Amino acid sequence: MCYATAQNKTISELEKAMNAIARLPEFLDDDDLQRHHINGFAKHHMNGGKKVAEHPIMLVQPQENPKFLTPIMWGLIPRWEKGE
């Protein structure tokens, strides 16, 4: 797994390229998922900073159900971190 990545495409561009439909919770929109630098250790601020996730949220196309793009929380947890 890599430490950093990017997500420059809009949701509609991803849906077209992957031939899938994005299933997003109400609190996520295009602006929340489109990022030029995504750090595996960083928090993810959404809705203008009103909501915060512990790690960045990315869209994936699950192998079990490739018809959909599903948001997941992606990040790295250092070995010295304790708990969840």
mmCIF file of the N, C-alpha and C atoms, coordinates in Angstrom:
data_MODEL
# 
_entry.id   MODEL 
# 
loop_
_atom_site.group_PDB 
_atom_site.id 
_atom_site.type_symbol 
_atom_site.label_atom_id 
_atom_site.label_alt_id 
_atom_site.label_comp_id 
_atom_site.label_asym_id 
_atom_site.label_entity_id 
_atom_site.label_seq_id 
_atom_site.pdbx_PDB_ins_code 
_atom_site.Cartn_x 
_atom_site.Cartn_y 
_atom_site.Cartn_z 
_atom_site.occupancy 
_atom_site.B_iso_or_equiv 
_atom_site.pdbx_formal_charge 
_atom_site.auth_seq_id 
_atom_site.auth_comp_id 
_atom_site.auth_asym_id 
_atom_site.auth_atom_id 
_atom_site.pdbx_PDB_model_num 
ATOM 1   N N  . MET A 1 1  ? 0.842   -1.173 0.000   1.00 0.00 ? 1  MET A N  1 
ATOM 2   C CA . MET A 1 1  ? 0.000   0.000  0.000   1.00 0.00 ? 1  MET A CA 1 
ATOM 3   C C  . MET A 1 1  ? 0.886   1.234  0.000   1.00 0.00 ? 1  MET A C  1 
ATOM 4   N N  . CYS A 1 2  ? 0.433   2.258  -0.686  1.00 0.00 ? 2  CYS A N  1 
ATOM 5   C CA . CYS A 1 2  ? 1.221   3.483  -0.762  1.00 0.00 ? 2  CYS A CA 1 
ATOM 6   C C  . CYS A 1 2  ? 0.831   4.451  0.361   1.00 0.00 ? 2  CYS A C  1 
ATOM 7   N N  . TYR A 1 3  ? 1.708   5.401  0.614   1.00 0.00 ? 3  TYR A N  1 
ATOM 8   C CA . TYR A 1 3  ? 1.528   6.386  1.679   1.00 0.00 ? 3  TYR A CA 1 
ATOM 9   C C  . TYR A 1 3  ? 0.646   7.540  1.225   1.00 0.00 ? 3  TYR A C  1 
ATOM 10  N N  . ALA A 1 4  ? 0.756   7.916  -0.056  1.00 0.00 ? 4  ALA A N  1 
ATOM 11  C CA . ALA A 1 4  ? -0.001  9.060  -0.573  1.00 0.00 ? 4  ALA A CA 1 
ATOM 12  C C  . ALA A 1 4  ? -0.567  8.726  -1.947  1.00 0.00 ? 4  ALA A C  1 
ATOM 13  N N  . THR A 1 5  ? -1.670  9.367  -2.275  1.00 0.00 ? 5  THR A N  1 
ATOM 14  C CA . THR A 1 5  ? -2.314  9.153  -3.570  1.00 0.00 ? 5  THR A CA 1 
ATOM 15  C C  . THR A 1 5  ? -3.094  10.420 -3.929  1.00 0.00 ? 5  THR A C  1 
ATOM 16  N N  . ALA A 1 6  ? -3.831  10.394 -5.028  1.00 0.00 ? 6  ALA A N  1 
ATOM 17  C CA . ALA A 1 6  ? -4.638  11.539 -5.457  1.00 0.00 ? 6  ALA A CA 1 
ATOM 18  C C  . ALA A 1 6  ? -5.940  11.033 -6.063  1.00 0.00 ? 6  ALA A C  1 
ATOM 19  N N  . GLN A 1 7  ? -6.956  11.880 -6.036  1.00 0.00 ? 7  GLN A N  1 
ATOM 20  C CA . GLN A 1 7  ? -8.237  11.584 -6.675  1.00 0.00 ? 7  GLN A CA 1 
ATOM 21  C C  . GLN A 1 7  ? -8.687  12.860 -7.373  1.00 0.00 ? 7  GLN A C  1 
ATOM 22  N N  . ASN A 1 8  ? -8.348  12.988 -8.670  1.00 0.00 ? 8  ASN A N  1 
ATOM 23  C CA . ASN A 1 8  ? -8.610  14.221 -9.410  1.00 0.00 ? 8  ASN A CA 1 
ATOM 24  C C  . ASN A 1 8  ? -9.887  14.201 -10.232 1.00 0.00 ? 8  ASN A C  1 
ATOM 25  N N  . LYS A 1 9  ? -10.491 13.060 -10.398 1.00 0.00 ? 9  LYS A N  1 
ATOM 26  C CA . LYS A 1 9  ? -11.697 12.937 -11.226 1.00 0.00 ? 9  LYS A CA 1 
ATOM 27  C C  . LYS A 1 9  ? -12.954 13.258 -10.415 1.00 0.00 ? 9  LYS A C  1 
ATOM 28  N N  . THR A 1 10 ? -13.972 13.751 -11.102 1.00 0.00 ? 10 THR A N  1 
ATOM 29  C CA . THR A 1 10 ? -15.268 13.951 -10.454 1.00 0.00 ? 10 THR A CA 1 
ATOM 30  C C  . THR A 1 10 ? -15.955 12.592 -10.323 1.00 0.00 ? 10 THR A C  1 
ATOM 31  N N  . ILE A 1 11 ? -16.983 12.552 -9.519  1.00 0.00 ? 11 ILE A N  1 
ATOM 32  C CA . ILE A 1 11 ? -17.726 11.303 -9.342  1.00 0.00 ? 11 ILE A CA 1 
ATOM 33  C C  . ILE A 1 11 ? -18.327 10.839 -10.670 1.00 0.00 ? 11 ILE A C  1 
ATOM 34  N N  . SER A 1 12 ? -18.886 11.759 -11.447 1.00 0.00 ? 12 SER A N  1 
ATOM 35  C CA . SER A 1 12 ? -19.490 11.365 -12.730 1.00 0.00 ? 12 SER A CA 1 
ATOM 36  C C  . SER A 1 12 ? -18.430 10.840 -13.702 1.00 0.00 ? 12 SER A C  1 
ATOM 37  N N  . GLU A 1 13 ? -17.212 11.393 -13.685 1.00 0.00 ? 13 GLU A N  1 
ATOM 38  C CA . GLU A 1 13 ? -16.137 10.881 -14.532 1.00 0.00 ? 13 GLU A CA 1 
ATOM 39  C C  . GLU A 1 13 ? -15.729 9.468  -14.102 1.00 0.00 ? 13 GLU A C  1 
ATOM 40  N N  . LEU A 1 14 ? -15.679 9.233  -12.796 1.00 0.00 ? 14 LEU A N  1 
ATOM 41  C CA . LEU A 1 14 ? -15.349 7.900  -12.288 1.00 0.00 ? 14 LEU A CA 1 
ATOM 42  C C  . LEU A 1 14 ? -16.432 6.887  -12.658 1.00 0.00 ? 14 LEU A C  1 
ATOM 43  N N  . GLU A 1 15 ? -17.704 7.289  -12.517 1.00 0.00 ? 15 GLU A N  1 
ATOM 44  C CA . GLU A 1 15 ? -18.807 6.383  -12.853 1.00 0.00 ? 15 GLU A CA 1 
ATOM 45  C C  . GLU A 1 15 ? -18.724 5.957  -14.323 1.00 0.00 ? 15 GLU A C  1 
ATOM 46  N N  . LYS A 1 16 ? -18.439 6.919  -15.185 1.00 0.00 ? 16 LYS A N  1 
ATOM 47  C CA . LYS A 1 16 ? -18.349 6.623  -16.620 1.00 0.00 ? 16 LYS A CA 1 
ATOM 48  C C  . LYS A 1 16 ? -17.140 5.727  -16.912 1.00 0.00 ? 16 LYS A C  1 
ATOM 49  N N  . ALA A 1 17 ? -15.982 6.052  -16.352 1.00 0.00 ? 17 ALA A N  1 
ATOM 50  C CA . ALA A 1 17 ? -14.757 5.288  -16.613 1.00 0.00 ? 17 ALA A CA 1 
ATOM 51  C C  . ALA A 1 17 ? -14.837 3.864  -16.066 1.00 0.00 ? 17 ALA A C  1 
ATOM 52  N N  . MET A 1 18 ? -15.471 3.701  -14.918 1.00 0.00 ? 18 MET A N  1 
ATOM 53  C CA . MET A 1 18 ? -15.531 2.392  -14.266 1.00 0.00 ? 18 MET A CA 1 
ATOM 54  C C  . MET A 1 18 ? -16.817 1.628  -14.589 1.00 0.00 ? 18 MET A C  1 
ATOM 55  N N  . ASN A 1 19 ? -17.733 2.262  -15.341 1.00 0.00 ? 19 ASN A N  1 
ATOM 56  C CA . ASN A 1 19 ? -19.025 1.667  -15.673 1.00 0.00 ? 19 ASN A CA 1 
ATOM 57  C C  . ASN A 1 19 ? -19.739 1.188  -14.400 1.00 0.00 ? 19 ASN A C  1 
ATOM 58  N N  . ALA A 1 20 ? -19.828 2.112  -13.449 1.00 0.00 ? 20 ALA A N  1 
ATOM 59  C CA . ALA A 1 20 ? -20.418 1.791  -12.144 1.00 0.00 ? 20 ALA A CA 1 
ATOM 60  C C  . ALA A 1 20 ? -21.157 3.020  -11.613 1.00 0.00 ? 20 ALA A C  1 
ATOM 61  N N  . ILE A 1 21 ? -21.951 2.806  -10.578 1.00 0.00 ? 21 ILE A N  1 
ATOM 62  C CA . ILE A 1 21 ? -22.724 3.874  -9.943  1.00 0.00 ? 21 ILE A CA 1 
ATOM 63  C C  . ILE A 1 21 ? -22.169 4.109  -8.551  1.00 0.00 ? 21 ILE A C  1 
ATOM 64  N N  . ALA A 1 22 ? -21.907 5.379  -8.231  1.00 0.00 ? 22 ALA A N  1 
ATOM 65  C CA . ALA A 1 22 ? -21.402 5.720  -6.895  1.00 0.00 ? 22 ALA A CA 1 
ATOM 66  C C  . ALA A 1 22 ? -22.558 5.733  -5.903  1.00 0.00 ? 22 ALA A C  1 
ATOM 67  N N  . ARG A 1 23 ? -22.380 5.025  -4.796  1.00 0.00 ? 23 ARG A N  1 
ATOM 68  C CA . ARG A 1 23 ? -23.364 5.025  -3.706  1.00 0.00 ? 23 ARG A CA 1 
ATOM 69  C C  . ARG A 1 23 ? -22.739 5.795  -2.546  1.00 0.00 ? 23 ARG A C  1 
ATOM 70  N N  . LEU A 1 24 ? -23.209 7.024  -2.349  1.00 0.00 ? 24 LEU A N  1 
ATOM 71  C CA . LEU A 1 24 ? -22.615 7.898  -1.345  1.00 0.00 ? 24 LEU A CA 1 
ATOM 72  C C  . LEU A 1 24 ? -23.584 8.195  -0.214  1.00 0.00 ? 24 LEU A C  1 
ATOM 73  N N  . PRO A 1 25 ? -23.072 8.275  1.015   1.00 0.00 ? 25 PRO A N  1 
ATOM 74  C CA . PRO A 1 25 ? -23.926 8.732  2.116   1.00 0.00 ? 25 PRO A CA 1 
ATOM 75  C C  . PRO A 1 25 ? -24.244 10.215 1.931   1.00 0.00 ? 25 PRO A C  1 
ATOM 76  N N  . GLU A 1 26 ? -25.260 10.691 2.596   1.00 0.00 ? 26 GLU A N  1 
ATOM 77  C CA . GLU A 1 26 ? -25.725 12.074 2.443   1.00 0.00 ? 26 GLU A CA 1 
ATOM 78  C C  . GLU A 1 26 ? -24.645 13.116 2.709   1.00 0.00 ? 26 GLU A C  1 
ATOM 79  N N  . PHE A 1 27 ? -23.733 12.833 3.629   1.00 0.00 ? 27 PHE A N  1 
ATOM 80  C CA . PHE A 1 27 ? -22.764 13.848 4.020   1.00 0.00 ? 27 PHE A CA 1 
ATOM 81  C C  . PHE A 1 27 ? -21.575 13.974 3.055   1.00 0.00 ? 27 PHE A C  1 
ATOM 82  N N  . LEU A 1 28 ? -21.498 13.146 2.017   1.00 0.00 ? 28 LEU A N  1 
ATOM 83  C CA . LEU A 1 28 ? -20.408 13.226 1.053   1.00 0.00 ? 28 LEU A CA 1 
ATOM 84  C C  . LEU A 1 28 ? -20.891 13.802 -0.265  1.00 0.00 ? 28 LEU A C  1 
ATOM 85  N N  . ASP A 1 29 ? -20.068 14.641 -0.882  1.00 0.00 ? 29 ASP A N  1 
ATOM 86  C CA . ASP A 1 29 ? -20.357 15.110 -2.233  1.00 0.00 ? 29 ASP A CA 1 
ATOM 87  C C  . ASP A 1 29 ? -19.059 15.159 -3.033  1.00 0.00 ? 29 ASP A C  1 
ATOM 88  N N  . ASP A 1 30 ? -19.137 15.600 -4.279  1.00 0.00 ? 30 ASP A N  1 
ATOM 89  C CA . ASP A 1 30 ? -17.977 15.636 -5.169  1.00 0.00 ? 30 ASP A CA 1 
ATOM 90  C C  . ASP A 1 30 ? -16.785 16.376 -4.562  1.00 0.00 ? 30 ASP A C  1 
ATOM 91  N N  . ASP A 1 31 ? -17.059 17.518 -3.938  1.00 0.00 ? 31 ASP A N  1 
ATOM 92  C CA . ASP A 1 31 ? -15.984 18.321 -3.365  1.00 0.00 ? 31 ASP A CA 1 
ATOM 93  C C  . ASP A 1 31 ? -15.257 17.587 -2.240  1.00 0.00 ? 31 ASP A C  1 
ATOM 94  N N  . ASP A 1 32 ? -15.953 16.723 -1.527  1.00 0.00 ? 32 ASP A N  1 
ATOM 95  C CA . ASP A 1 32 ? -15.338 15.997 -0.418  1.00 0.00 ? 32 ASP A CA 1 
ATOM 96  C C  . ASP A 1 32 ? -14.395 14.893 -0.902  1.00 0.00 ? 32 ASP A C  1 
ATOM 97  N N  . LEU A 1 33 ? -14.622 14.368 -2.095  1.00 0.00 ? 33 LEU A N  1 
ATOM 98  C CA . LEU A 1 33 ? -13.840 13.228 -2.571  1.00 0.00 ? 33 LEU A CA 1 
ATOM 99  C C  . LEU A 1 33 ? -12.740 13.616 -3.559  1.00 0.00 ? 33 LEU A C  1 
ATOM 100 N N  . GLN A 1 34 ? -12.835 14.791 -4.174  1.00 0.00 ? 34 GLN A N  1 
ATOM 101 C CA . GLN A 1 34 ? -11.852 15.208 -5.155  1.00 0.00 ? 34 GLN A CA 1 
ATOM 102 C C  . GLN A 1 34 ? -10.687 15.896 -4.430  1.00 0.00 ? 34 GLN A C  1 
ATOM 103 N N  . ARG A 1 35 ? -9.522  15.245 -4.429  1.00 0.00 ? 35 ARG A N  1 
ATOM 104 C CA . ARG A 1 35 ? -8.339  15.748 -3.716  1.00 0.00 ? 35 ARG A CA 1 
ATOM 105 C C  . ARG A 1 35 ? -7.111  15.582 -4.587  1.00 0.00 ? 35 ARG A C  1 
ATOM 106 N N  . HIS A 1 36 ? -6.208  16.553 -4.529  1.00 0.00 ? 36 HIS A N  1 
ATOM 107 C CA . HIS A 1 36 ? -4.985  16.473 -5.335  1.00 0.00 ? 36 HIS A CA 1 
ATOM 108 C C  . HIS A 1 36 ? -3.847  15.796 -4.580  1.00 0.00 ? 36 HIS A C  1 
ATOM 109 N N  . HIS A 1 37 ? -3.907  15.778 -3.279  1.00 0.00 ? 37 HIS A N  1 
ATOM 110 C CA . HIS A 1 37 ? -2.909  15.063 -2.479  1.00 0.00 ? 37 HIS A CA 1 
ATOM 111 C C  . HIS A 1 37 ? -3.613  14.446 -1.277  1.00 0.00 ? 37 HIS A C  1 
ATOM 112 N N  . ILE A 1 38 ? -3.601  13.135 -1.202  1.00 0.00 ? 38 ILE A N  1 
ATOM 113 C CA . ILE A 1 38 ? -4.241  12.426 -0.103  1.00 0.00 ? 38 ILE A CA 1 
ATOM 114 C C  . ILE A 1 38 ? -3.157  11.700 0.671   1.00 0.00 ? 38 ILE A C  1 
ATOM 115 N N  . ASN A 1 39 ? -3.043  12.025 1.934   1.00 0.00 ? 39 ASN A N  1 
ATOM 116 C CA . ASN A 1 39 ? -2.016  11.489 2.817   1.00 0.00 ? 39 ASN A CA 1 
ATOM 117 C C  . ASN A 1 39 ? -2.628  10.388 3.673   1.00 0.00 ? 39 ASN A C  1 
ATOM 118 N N  . GLY A 1 40 ? -1.976  9.250  3.777   1.00 0.00 ? 40 GLY A N  1 
ATOM 119 C CA . GLY A 1 40 ? -2.490  8.113  4.522   1.00 0.00 ? 40 GLY A CA 1 
ATOM 120 C C  . GLY A 1 40 ? -2.631  8.342  6.022   1.00 0.00 ? 40 GLY A C  1 
ATOM 121 N N  . PHE A 1 41 ? -1.977  9.373  6.565   1.00 0.00 ? 41 PHE A N  1 
ATOM 122 C CA . PHE A 1 41 ? -2.051  9.664  7.994   1.00 0.00 ? 41 PHE A CA 1 
ATOM 123 C C  . PHE A 1 41 ? -3.003  10.823 8.304   1.00 0.00 ? 41 PHE A C  1 
ATOM 124 N N  . ALA A 1 42 ? -3.489  11.516 7.291   1.00 0.00 ? 42 ALA A N  1 
ATOM 125 C CA . ALA A 1 42 ? -4.247  12.757 7.497   1.00 0.00 ? 42 ALA A CA 1 
ATOM 126 C C  . ALA A 1 42 ? -5.717  12.514 7.821   1.00 0.00 ? 42 ALA A C  1 
ATOM 127 N N  . LYS A 1 43 ? -6.316  13.457 8.515   1.00 0.00 ? 43 LYS A N  1 
ATOM 128 C CA . LYS A 1 43 ? -7.760  13.442 8.741   1.00 0.00 ? 43 LYS A CA 1 
ATOM 129 C C  . LYS A 1 43 ? -8.442  13.953 7.468   1.00 0.00 ? 43 LYS A C  1 
ATOM 130 N N  . HIS A 1 44 ? -9.711  13.625 7.291   1.00 0.00 ? 44 HIS A N  1 
ATOM 131 C CA . HIS A 1 44 ? -10.464 14.035 6.110   1.00 0.00 ? 44 HIS A CA 1 
ATOM 132 C C  . HIS A 1 44 ? -11.574 14.983 6.557   1.00 0.00 ? 44 HIS A C  1 
ATOM 133 N N  . HIS A 1 45 ? -11.503 16.236 6.130   1.00 0.00 ? 45 HIS A N  1 
ATOM 134 C CA . HIS A 1 45 ? -12.510 17.244 6.482   1.00 0.00 ? 45 HIS A CA 1 
ATOM 135 C C  . HIS A 1 45 ? -13.557 17.305 5.377   1.00 0.00 ? 45 HIS A C  1 
ATOM 136 N N  . MET A 1 46 ? -14.834 17.260 5.775   1.00 0.00 ? 46 MET A N  1 
ATOM 137 C CA . MET A 1 46 ? -15.937 17.260 4.821   1.00 0.00 ? 46 MET A CA 1 
ATOM 138 C C  . MET A 1 46 ? -16.915 18.369 5.178   1.00 0.00 ? 46 MET A C  1 
ATOM 139 N N  . ASN A 1 47 ? -17.755 18.718 4.220   1.00 0.00 ? 47 ASN A N  1 
ATOM 140 C CA . ASN A 1 47 ? -18.787 19.750 4.416   1.00 0.00 ? 47 ASN A CA 1 
ATOM 141 C C  . ASN A 1 47 ? -18.202 21.019 5.007   1.00 0.00 ? 47 ASN A C  1 
ATOM 142 N N  . GLY A 1 48 ? -17.122 21.505 4.395   1.00 0.00 ? 48 GLY A N  1 
ATOM 143 C CA . GLY A 1 48 ? -16.498 22.738 4.876   1.00 0.00 ? 48 GLY A CA 1 
ATOM 144 C C  . GLY A 1 48 ? -15.935 22.626 6.280   1.00 0.00 ? 48 GLY A C  1 
ATOM 145 N N  . GLY A 1 49 ? -15.528 21.440 6.689   1.00 0.00 ? 49 GLY A N  1 
ATOM 146 C CA . GLY A 1 49 ? -14.939 21.238 8.013   1.00 0.00 ? 49 GLY A CA 1 
ATOM 147 C C  . GLY A 1 49 ? -15.935 20.874 9.094   1.00 0.00 ? 49 GLY A C  1 
ATOM 148 N N  . LYS A 1 50 ? -17.215 20.760 8.745   1.00 0.00 ? 50 LYS A N  1 
ATOM 149 C CA . LYS A 1 50 ? -18.236 20.425 9.744   1.00 0.00 ? 50 LYS A CA 1 
ATOM 150 C C  . LYS A 1 50 ? -18.160 18.959 10.177  1.00 0.00 ? 50 LYS A C  1 
ATOM 151 N N  . LYS A 1 51 ? -17.693 18.081 9.288   1.00 0.00 ? 51 LYS A N  1 
ATOM 152 C CA . LYS A 1 51 ? -17.517 16.660 9.610   1.00 0.00 ? 51 LYS A CA 1 
ATOM 153 C C  . LYS A 1 51 ? -16.060 16.288 9.391   1.00 0.00 ? 51 LYS A C  1 
ATOM 154 N N  . VAL A 1 52 ? -15.536 15.438 10.259  1.00 0.00 ? 52 VAL A N  1 
ATOM 155 C CA . VAL A 1 52 ? -14.140 15.009 10.155  1.00 0.00 ? 52 VAL A CA 1 
ATOM 156 C C  . VAL A 1 52 ? -14.072 13.490 10.314  1.00 0.00 ? 52 VAL A C  1 
ATOM 157 N N  . ALA A 1 53 ? -13.353 12.836 9.392   1.00 0.00 ? 53 ALA A N  1 
ATOM 158 C CA . ALA A 1 53 ? -13.091 11.402 9.496   1.00 0.00 ? 53 ALA A CA 1 
ATOM 159 C C  . ALA A 1 53 ? -11.632 11.222 9.905   1.00 0.00 ? 53 ALA A C  1 
ATOM 160 N N  . GLU A 1 54 ? -11.329 10.132 10.580  1.00 0.00 ? 54 GLU A N  1 
ATOM 161 C CA . GLU A 1 54 ? -9.968  9.879  11.060  1.00 0.00 ? 54 GLU A CA 1 
ATOM 162 C C  . GLU A 1 54 ? -8.958  9.712  9.933   1.00 0.00 ? 54 GLU A C  1 
ATOM 163 N N  . HIS A 1 55 ? -9.423  9.221  8.776   1.00 0.00 ? 55 HIS A N  1 
ATOM 164 C CA . HIS A 1 55 ? -8.549  9.008  7.621   1.00 0.00 ? 55 HIS A CA 1 
ATOM 165 C C  . HIS A 1 55 ? -9.296  9.460  6.370   1.00 0.00 ? 55 HIS A C  1 
ATOM 166 N N  . PRO A 1 56 ? -8.585  9.648  5.245   1.00 0.00 ? 56 PRO A N  1 
ATOM 167 C CA . PRO A 1 56 ? -9.241  10.053 3.997   1.00 0.00 ? 56 PRO A CA 1 
ATOM 168 C C  . PRO A 1 56 ? -10.282 9.033  3.530   1.00 0.00 ? 56 PRO A C  1 
ATOM 169 N N  . ILE A 1 57 ? -11.320 9.540  2.879   1.00 0.00 ? 57 ILE A N  1 
ATOM 170 C CA . ILE A 1 57 ? -12.358 8.680  2.314   1.00 0.00 ? 57 ILE A CA 1 
ATOM 171 C C  . ILE A 1 57 ? -12.134 8.627  0.805   1.00 0.00 ? 57 ILE A C  1 
ATOM 172 N N  . MET A 1 58 ? -12.105 7.398  0.267   1.00 0.00 ? 58 MET A N  1 
ATOM 173 C CA . MET A 1 58 ? -11.854 7.177  -1.148  1.00 0.00 ? 58 MET A CA 1 
ATOM 174 C C  . MET A 1 58 ? -12.962 6.278  -1.699  1.00 0.00 ? 58 MET A C  1 
ATOM 175 N N  . LEU A 1 59 ? -13.204 6.378  -3.003  1.00 0.00 ? 59 LEU A N  1 
ATOM 176 C CA . LEU A 1 59 ? -14.152 5.477  -3.654  1.00 0.00 ? 59 LEU A CA 1 
ATOM 177 C C  . LEU A 1 59 ? -13.413 4.256  -4.179  1.00 0.00 ? 59 LEU A C  1 
ATOM 178 N N  . VAL A 1 60 ? -13.972 3.084  -3.963  1.00 0.00 ? 60 VAL A N  1 
ATOM 179 C CA . VAL A 1 60 ? -13.418 1.842  -4.497  1.00 0.00 ? 60 VAL A CA 1 
ATOM 180 C C  . VAL A 1 60 ? -14.509 1.093  -5.252  1.00 0.00 ? 60 VAL A C  1 
ATOM 181 N N  . GLN A 1 61 ? -14.083 0.234  -6.141  1.00 0.00 ? 61 GLN A N  1 
ATOM 182 C CA . GLN A 1 61 ? -15.012 -0.630 -6.869  1.00 0.00 ? 61 GLN A CA 1 
ATOM 183 C C  . GLN A 1 61 ? -14.814 -2.031 -6.312  1.00 0.00 ? 61 GLN A C  1 
ATOM 184 N N  . PRO A 1 62 ? -15.702 -2.469 -5.419  1.00 0.00 ? 62 PRO A N  1 
ATOM 185 C CA . PRO A 1 62 ? -15.513 -3.775 -4.774  1.00 0.00 ? 62 PRO A CA 1 
ATOM 186 C C  . PRO A 1 62 ? -15.566 -4.919 -5.780  1.00 0.00 ? 62 PRO A C  1 
ATOM 187 N N  . GLN A 1 63 ? -14.686 -5.861 -5.602  1.00 0.00 ? 63 GLN A N  1 
ATOM 188 C CA . GLN A 1 63 ? -14.643 -7.043 -6.468  1.00 0.00 ? 63 GLN A CA 1 
ATOM 189 C C  . GLN A 1 63 ? -15.937 -7.841 -6.352  1.00 0.00 ? 63 GLN A C  1 
ATOM 190 N N  . GLU A 1 64 ? -16.535 -7.850 -5.148  1.00 0.00 ? 64 GLU A N  1 
ATOM 191 C CA . GLU A 1 64 ? -17.761 -8.625 -4.924  1.00 0.00 ? 64 GLU A CA 1 
ATOM 192 C C  . GLU A 1 64 ? -18.966 -8.012 -5.628  1.00 0.00 ? 64 GLU A C  1 
ATOM 193 N N  . ASN A 1 65 ? -18.960 -6.687 -5.844  1.00 0.00 ? 65 ASN A N  1 
ATOM 194 C CA . ASN A 1 65 ? -20.091 -6.017 -6.467  1.00 0.00 ? 65 ASN A CA 1 
ATOM 195 C C  . ASN A 1 65 ? -19.584 -4.851 -7.323  1.00 0.00 ? 65 ASN A C  1 
ATOM 196 N N  . PRO A 1 66 ? -19.012 -5.131 -8.504  1.00 0.00 ? 66 PRO A N  1 
ATOM 197 C CA . PRO A 1 66 ? -18.379 -4.092 -9.312  1.00 0.00 ? 66 PRO A CA 1 
ATOM 198 C C  . PRO A 1 66 ? -19.339 -3.103 -9.967  1.00 0.00 ? 66 PRO A C  1 
ATOM 199 N N  . LYS A 1 67 ? -20.647 -3.275 -9.767  1.00 0.00 ? 67 LYS A N  1 
ATOM 200 C CA . LYS A 1 67 ? -21.608 -2.319 -10.325 1.00 0.00 ? 67 LYS A CA 1 
ATOM 201 C C  . LYS A 1 67 ? -21.601 -0.994 -9.566  1.00 0.00 ? 67 LYS A C  1 
ATOM 202 N N  . PHE A 1 68 ? -20.999 -0.990 -8.378  1.00 0.00 ? 68 PHE A N  1 
ATOM 203 C CA . PHE A 1 68 ? -21.052 0.194  -7.526  1.00 0.00 ? 68 PHE A CA 1 
ATOM 204 C C  . PHE A 1 68 ? -19.659 0.681  -7.129  1.00 0.00 ? 68 PHE A C  1 
ATOM 205 N N  . LEU A 1 69 ? -19.550 1.988  -6.948  1.00 0.00 ? 69 LEU A N  1 
ATOM 206 C CA . LEU A 1 69 ? -18.375 2.609  -6.339  1.00 0.00 ? 69 LEU A CA 1 
ATOM 207 C C  . LEU A 1 69 ? -18.758 2.902  -4.895  1.00 0.00 ? 69 LEU A C  1 
ATOM 208 N N  . THR A 1 70 ? -17.984 2.416  -3.965  1.00 0.00 ? 70 THR A N  1 
ATOM 209 C CA . THR A 1 70 ? -18.319 2.490  -2.553  1.00 0.00 ? 70 THR A CA 1 
ATOM 210 C C  . THR A 1 70 ? -17.261 3.283  -1.787  1.00 0.00 ? 70 THR A C  1 
ATOM 211 N N  . PRO A 1 71 ? -17.676 4.229  -0.927  1.00 0.00 ? 71 PRO A N  1 
ATOM 212 C CA . PRO A 1 71 ? -16.691 4.974  -0.143  1.00 0.00 ? 71 PRO A CA 1 
ATOM 213 C C  . PRO A 1 71 ? -16.112 4.119  0.983   1.00 0.00 ? 71 PRO A C  1 
ATOM 214 N N  . ILE A 1 72 ? -14.800 4.203  1.160   1.00 0.00 ? 72 ILE A N  1 
ATOM 215 C CA . ILE A 1 72 ? -14.132 3.531  2.270   1.00 0.00 ? 72 ILE A CA 1 
ATOM 216 C C  . ILE A 1 72 ? -13.195 4.536  2.940   1.00 0.00 ? 72 ILE A C  1 
ATOM 217 N N  . MET A 1 73 ? -12.851 4.267  4.179   1.00 0.00 ? 73 MET A N  1 
ATOM 218 C CA . MET A 1 73 ? -11.866 5.078  4.872   1.00 0.00 ? 73 MET A CA 1 
ATOM 219 C C  . MET A 1 73 ? -10.511 4.423  4.637   1.00 0.00 ? 73 MET A C  1 
ATOM 220 N N  . TRP A 1 74 ? -9.584  5.163  4.045   1.00 0.00 ? 74 TRP A N  1 
ATOM 221 C CA . TRP A 1 74 ? -8.272  4.643  3.693   1.00 0.00 ? 74 TRP A CA 1 
ATOM 222 C C  . TRP A 1 74 ? -7.214  5.356  4.524   1.00 0.00 ? 74 TRP A C  1 
ATOM 223 N N  . GLY A 1 75 ? -6.324  4.595  5.107   1.00 0.00 ? 75 GLY A N  1 
ATOM 224 C CA . GLY A 1 75 ? -5.258  5.240  5.858   1.00 0.00 ? 75 GLY A CA 1 
ATOM 225 C C  . GLY A 1 75 ? -4.285  4.241  6.432   1.00 0.00 ? 75 GLY A C  1 
ATOM 226 N N  . LEU A 1 76 ? -3.242  4.768  6.973   1.00 0.00 ? 76 LEU A N  1 
ATOM 227 C CA . LEU A 1 76 ? -2.199  3.960  7.593   1.00 0.00 ? 76 LEU A CA 1 
ATOM 228 C C  . LEU A 1 76 ? -2.259  4.149  9.098   1.00 0.00 ? 76 LEU A C  1 
ATOM 229 N N  . ILE A 1 77 ? -2.065  3.072  9.818   1.00 0.00 ? 77 ILE A N  1 
ATOM 230 C CA . ILE A 1 77 ? -2.032  3.144  11.272  1.00 0.00 ? 77 ILE A CA 1 
ATOM 231 C C  . ILE A 1 77 ? -0.630  2.735  11.696  1.00 0.00 ? 77 ILE A C  1 
ATOM 232 N N  . PRO A 1 78 ? 0.115   3.654  12.307  1.00 0.00 ? 78 PRO A N  1 
ATOM 233 C CA . PRO A 1 78 ? 1.474   3.311  12.714  1.00 0.00 ? 78 PRO A CA 1 
ATOM 234 C C  . PRO A 1 78 ? 1.489   2.206  13.754  1.00 0.00 ? 78 PRO A C  1 
ATOM 235 N N  . ARG A 1 79 ? 2.548   1.411  13.773  1.00 0.00 ? 79 ARG A N  1 
ATOM 236 C CA . ARG A 1 79 ? 2.636   0.266  14.682  1.00 0.00 ? 79 ARG A CA 1 
ATOM 237 C C  . ARG A 1 79 ? 2.615   0.670  16.147  1.00 0.00 ? 79 ARG A C  1 
ATOM 238 N N  . TRP A 1 80 ? 3.010   1.897  16.449  1.00 0.00 ? 80 TRP A N  1 
ATOM 239 C CA . TRP A 1 80 ? 3.052   2.347  17.854  1.00 0.00 ? 80 TRP A CA 1 
ATOM 240 C C  . TRP A 1 80 ? 1.674   2.817  18.345  1.00 0.00 ? 80 TRP A C  1 
ATOM 241 N N  . GLU A 1 81 ? 0.687   2.936  17.449  1.00 0.00 ? 81 GLU A N  1 
ATOM 242 C CA . GLU A 1 81 ? -0.653  3.371  17.832  1.00 0.00 ? 81 GLU A CA 1 
ATOM 243 C C  . GLU A 1 81 ? -1.379  2.250  18.558  1.00 0.00 ? 81 GLU A C  1 
ATOM 244 N N  . LYS A 1 82 ? -2.012  2.545  19.655  1.00 0.00 ? 82 LYS A N  1 
ATOM 245 C CA . LYS A 1 82 ? -2.745  1.551  20.451  1.00 0.00 ? 82 LYS A CA 1 
ATOM 246 C C  . LYS A 1 82 ? -4.250  1.744  20.279  1.00 0.00 ? 82 LYS A C  1 
ATOM 247 N N  . GLY A 1 83 ? -5.015  0.702  20.426  1.00 0.00 ? 83 GLY A N  1 
ATOM 248 C CA . GLY A 1 83 ? -6.471  0.798  20.373  1.00 0.00 ? 83 GLY A CA 1 
ATOM 249 C C  . GLY A 1 83 ? -6.996  0.695  18.939  1.00 0.00 ? 83 GLY A C  1 
ATOM 250 N N  . GLU A 1 84 ? -8.249  1.143  18.750  1.00 0.00 ? 84 GLU A N  1 
ATOM 251 C CA . GLU A 1 84 ? -8.887  1.047  17.423  1.00 0.00 ? 84 GLU A CA 1 
ATOM 252 C C  . GLU A 1 84 ? -8.230  1.948  16.432  1.00 0.00 ? 84 GLU A C  1 
# 
